[in-house]
């Protein structure tokens, strides 16, 4: 399951790439994040005399699980960087893999690959970092769709493939993309085919022999402000990370 701590770890990988400092490990980020959430929950409880249900056994913190050394299954994953602009977002990079990854290694790799190597965009500049949001998607339940419309908006991501002018083309959209764009199923499929390289008429797209794999996933997101808050907490509690956050 994708967690806020995974996004904060990606931020630390990105920030550390500029400062040349050694990033924290994923488990260190998770532990620090859990501790910070517990402190905030305790402060809230003391101020209003009520408990918010945050546990101290490492199972959950404000709805976000922390592994505490348990075995993590290998999963396909994607890392997305968005530039926050007013009330909107501008995509700055999104790259991942359908090959199952060890979580820490996969996040570390694709945090930087999506920031610097997405050929649709210029590499993320250091001055942009404080305006970023990071999203982590962890994917599960891959299965072939019975037909191109055999999937549910907001539930399934799509991976398509088809042959066009003698070339095999393919592309994917994560489960949240069509919902964020307000697309119908038909609009989603056509957009995805355009993304893959389909240049035919819109009315002809359903004539293609379109192969669709549907999948599910969980997504978490975090902003730079949340990352900075965590790093300040890490410094305060004695594990200084000076000059790592921007």
Secondary structure, 3 states (H helix, E strand, C coil): CCCHHHHHHHHHHHHHHHHCCCCCCHHHHHHHHHHHHHHHHHHHHHHHCCCCCCCCCCCCECCECCCCCCCCCCEEEEEEEEEEECCEEEEEEEEEEEEEECHHHHHHHHHHHHHHCCCCCCCCCHHHHHHEEEEEEEEEEEEECCCCCCCCCCCCEEEEEEEECCEEEEEEECHHHHHHHCCCHHHHHHHHHHHHCCCCCHHHHHHCCCEEEEEEEEEEEEEHHHHHHHHHHHHHCCCCCCCCCC
